[in-house]
Amino acid sequence: MKRFNPILAVLLVSTLSITCGQGVLRIARGDYDPLSIALSAIAAACLIWIIVLWMRADKDAKGK
């Protein structure tokens, strides 16, 4: 499997984190915009998926 460029990975994770955080802040303020809630949920799911893949790759690398 080809490895990701670390700069692009950091940009992706930071963008997803900002999107997720903005959605959480809007919900906390009482602004229940369905689009921001959906974008926040998608960003959170992508972040969890990236973290799981990263942990799995780290586990595989240590096992070899």
Phi, psi and omega per residue, in radians:
M1 nan 2.365 -3.135
K2 -1.308 2.393 -3.124
R3 -1.396 2.613 3.118
F4 -1.364 2.678 3.003
N5 -1.243 2.194 -3.078
P6 -1.083 -0.573 3.131
I7 -1.169 -0.745 3.110
L8 -1.166 -0.624 3.113
A9 -1.128 -0.742 3.118
V10 -1.130 -0.735 3.106
L11 -1.095 -0.725 3.128
L12 -1.117 -0.845 -3.110
V13 -1.142 -0.715 3.141
S14 -1.168 -0.686 3.102
T15 -1.114 -0.756 3.111
L16 -1.147 -0.662 3.124
S17 -1.131 -0.747 3.122
I18 -1.124 -0.752 3.128
T19 -1.078 -0.774 3.137
C20 -1.137 -0.761 -3.134
G21 -1.122 -0.681 3.117
Q22 -1.129 -0.695 3.106
G23 -1.124 -0.714 3.123
V24 -1.137 -0.719 3.117
L25 -1.142 -0.671 3.111
R26 -1.140 -0.710 3.119
I27 -1.147 -0.694 3.138
A28 -1.129 -0.553 3.115
R29 -1.386 -0.170 3.136
G30 1.658 0.160 3.121
D31 -1.593 1.666 -3.056
Y32 -1.620 1.080 3.080
D33 -1.327 2.093 -3.072
P34 -1.038 -0.590 -3.129
L35 -1.192 -0.752 3.136
S36 -1.188 -0.612 3.086
I37 -1.145 -0.742 3.131
A38 -1.139 -0.769 3.120
L39 -1.119 -0.675 3.114
S40 -1.133 -0.741 3.132
A41 -1.157 -0.701 3.109
I42 -1.145 -0.735 3.121
A43 -1.113 -0.724 3.119
A44 -1.127 -0.713 3.120
A45 -1.130 -0.706 3.110
C46 -1.140 -0.706 3.109
L47 -1.099 -0.765 3.113
I48 -1.084 -0.736 3.139
W49 -1.092 -0.755 3.128
I50 -1.109 -0.741 -3.140
I51 -1.127 -0.721 3.117
V52 -1.116 -0.771 3.113
L53 -1.101 -0.688 3.130
W54 -1.145 -0.751 3.124
M55 -1.148 -0.685 3.125
R56 -1.150 -0.726 3.118
A57 -1.157 -0.671 3.111
D58 -1.151 -0.697 3.123
K59 -1.144 -0.735 3.113
D60 -1.145 -0.671 -3.139
A61 -1.175 -0.650 3.124
K62 -1.274 -0.487 -3.118
G63 -1.326 -0.307 -3.081
K64 -1.536 nan nan
